[in-house]
Amino acid sequence: MSLDSSQRLLSIVGTNNDGERPSLDFYPTPARATKALLTAESFTGSIWEPACGTGAMSKVLESAGYKVISTDIAPREYGTQLDFFFAHELLAPNVVTNPPFKYAQEFAERALLLGCEKVAFICKIQFLEGNERSKWLKQTPLKNVYVFSKRITFFRNGENKRESEGGGMMTFCWFVWERGYSGKPMVGWI
């Protein structure tokens, strides 16, 4: 395997040459992933993107006509610096984000606790797994899970800015919670 190929593979898998994950789990969301969500869901009112990074997701939402409040614990020349876990009030009725995977449940819990009308997260399909998490998910207003028919490729730290034509190595989904929903989650494909 050439050096370029091995570096690309490490970028997709999510580690540096030394095997470490990138700082703050920064994997910008490809535009086609956010556009796919918007084919299945609409939002009433403004949207808060609390892990905005370089604004990849925010820009797509804004181009679709939404007012977006973009924040991040460490903004990268986009948005306002704010740690989502220390926000004292809801900045918009909807939260749409790509949270750091290791904190995905905590992000969802925080968004729901703040009183969001609708919460949409893109996460690995493994977010559905686990005894404790399944108990928690059953108690939440999880309404829809949208699985990507064609896999999405995320590149660590935004190193490959080009949208990949090929599929990624992992399966991602949009998880959508809606305030007041009490039925079983519906699974769909986008």
ZIJOQUI-V482773 format. One record per residue. PHI is phi as a letter, one per 40 degrees, with the letter a starting at -180 (* if undefined). D_FIRST is the distance of its C-alpha to the first C-alpha in Angstrom with 1 decimal. Layout:
((PHI:D_FIRST) (PHI:D_FIRST))
This chain:
((*:0.0) (c:3.8) (c:6.6) (c:8.2) (c:6.1) (c:6.3) (c:9.8) (c:10.7) (c:10.1) (c:12.2) (c:14.6) (c:15.2) (c:15.5) (h:17.8) (b:17.0) (c:16.5) (d:14.4) (c:17.4) (g:17.5) (c:20.6) (c:21.6) (c:22.8) (d:26.4) (f:28.8) (f:26.1) (c:25.9) (b:24.1) (d:26.1) (c:27.2) (d:26.1) (d:29.4) (c:29.2) (c:29.4) (c:32.6) (c:34.0) (c:33.5) (d:35.6) (c:38.3) (c:38.6) (b:39.6) (b:41.4) (b:43.9) (b:45.2) (c:48.8) (g:49.1) (c:46.6) (b:43.2) (b:41.9) (b:38.2) (c:38.1) (b:34.3) (c:34.1) (f:31.4) (c:31.1) (g:33.4) (d:30.9) (c:32.9) (d:36.3) (c:35.9) (c:35.4) (c:38.4) (c:40.5) (c:39.8) (c:41.1) (h:44.3) (c:44.0) (c:45.2) (b:42.4) (b:42.9) (b:39.6) (b:39.2) (a:36.5) (c:36.6) (a:34.6) (c:35.0) (b:32.5) (g:35.1) (a:36.2) (g:38.9) (b:41.0) (c:40.2) (a:41.4) (c:40.2) (d:40.7) (c:42.0) (b:44.8) (c:45.9) (c:49.6) (a:50.0) (c:48.3) (c:47.4) (a:47.1) (c:48.0) (b:44.5) (b:41.2) (b:37.9) (a:34.7) (b:31.2) (c:32.0) (d:29.7) (d:28.9) (c:30.3) (b:33.5) (d:33.7) (c:36.8) (c:38.5) (c:38.0) (c:39.5) (d:42.4) (c:43.1) (c:43.2) (c:45.5) (c:47.7) (c:48.2) (g:49.6) (d:47.1) (c:48.2) (a:44.7) (b:41.4) (b:38.0) (b:34.7) (c:31.2) (a:29.5) (c:27.2) (c:29.2) (c:29.2) (d:31.9) (c:34.3) (c:33.6) (h:35.6) (c:39.3) (c:40.3) (c:38.5) (c:39.9) (c:43.4) (c:42.9) (d:41.6) (c:44.6) (c:46.9) (b:45.4) (c:46.1) (c:42.7) (b:43.5) (b:40.3) (b:36.7) (b:34.7) (c:31.4) (c:29.0) (c:28.8) (b:25.6) (d:23.3) (c:23.0) (b:20.0) (b:20.9) (b:19.0) (c:20.1) (f:22.5) (g:22.5) (c:19.5) (b:18.7) (c:22.3) (c:21.6) (c:22.5) (c:19.7) (c:20.8) (c:18.6) (c:19.6) (c:18.4) (c:17.5) (b:21.1) (c:24.5) (b:26.8) (a:30.6) (c:33.5) (b:36.1) (b:39.6) (b:42.6) (b:46.1) (d:49.1) (g:51.8) (c:49.6) (b:50.5) (c:49.1) (c:46.0) (c:42.7) (c:41.9) (b:38.4) (b:37.3) (b:34.3) (b:33.3))
